[in-house]
Amino acid sequence: AQSFSTKSQITNKDDILNWSQDTINKYYDYCLKQGVIPTLDLENVSLELAGPKDAVHEAEKYFLELNNETLKEAHIHSVA
């Protein structure tokens, strides 16, 4: 399967603002290992991913996984 370079933008994700620096670093490390260049814009609350199509898709999925983890942790702390 031939993959080509693509860009993807994830917007209106206020949840990013709840990410710790460790989570941001973890995500950036993951993206770079996949050959994806992430551009996080906290002012506009958006994330742009550039790289091979399949890798960008995986980075999007990983973004959602990390977001779910962050939301679960926030919920646990608010209940405790």
N, C-alpha and C positions, 0 to 999 in steps of 0.2 A: 504494500500500500504506500503510495506516494503521499507525503505530507508536505504542506507548504506553509509559509509564514502567514500569520494572521494576527489581528489585534482584537481584543475584547475589552469592553468597558463595563464595570459593575458600578452602578450609581445608586444613590439613595440608600446607602447602607450605613445608617447611623450607628449600627452595632460596632463598626470598626472603631468608633471613638471609645468603646469600652475595652479594647484590646490593650494588654500590657505590652511593655517594650519587648519582653521575652517572646510573646506570641507573634509580634510583628517580625522579630528577628527569625523566629522559627519558620514563618511563612516565606520571608525573603530567601532564606537558605534553601528551602524546598524548591522555590521557583528557579533559582539560579542553577541548582543541580539538574533541573529538568530542561534547562536552556531557555527559560522564559524570563523576560525582563519585566518586573513589576514596577509600576509607578503609582505610589499611594499619594493621594491629594486629600489631606485631612480638612483643608479649608472648604473644598467642594464636596467632601465625603464621597470620593469616587476612587476606583482602582482600575488602572489600565494594565492589561497583560499583553505582551508582544512576544511572539515566538512561533515555533512549529505548532500547527493546528492541534494535534493530539496532545501535546504537552500543555498548551493553553487550556484545553478542556480539562485535563487532570488538575491543573492549578486552580481552575474554577471550582472543581469538586472539593479540593483540599481547603479552599477558602470557606466553603459552606460547612465542612467538618469542623474547622477551627472555630467558626462562628457559633456553631451549635455547642461546642465544648465551653466556650466563653459564656454563653447564655445560661447553660446548665450550672456552671460555677457561680454565676451571679445570683441565680435563683436559689441555690443551696445556701449561699451566704445570707440572702434576705430572709429565708425561712428560719435559719438557725438562730 
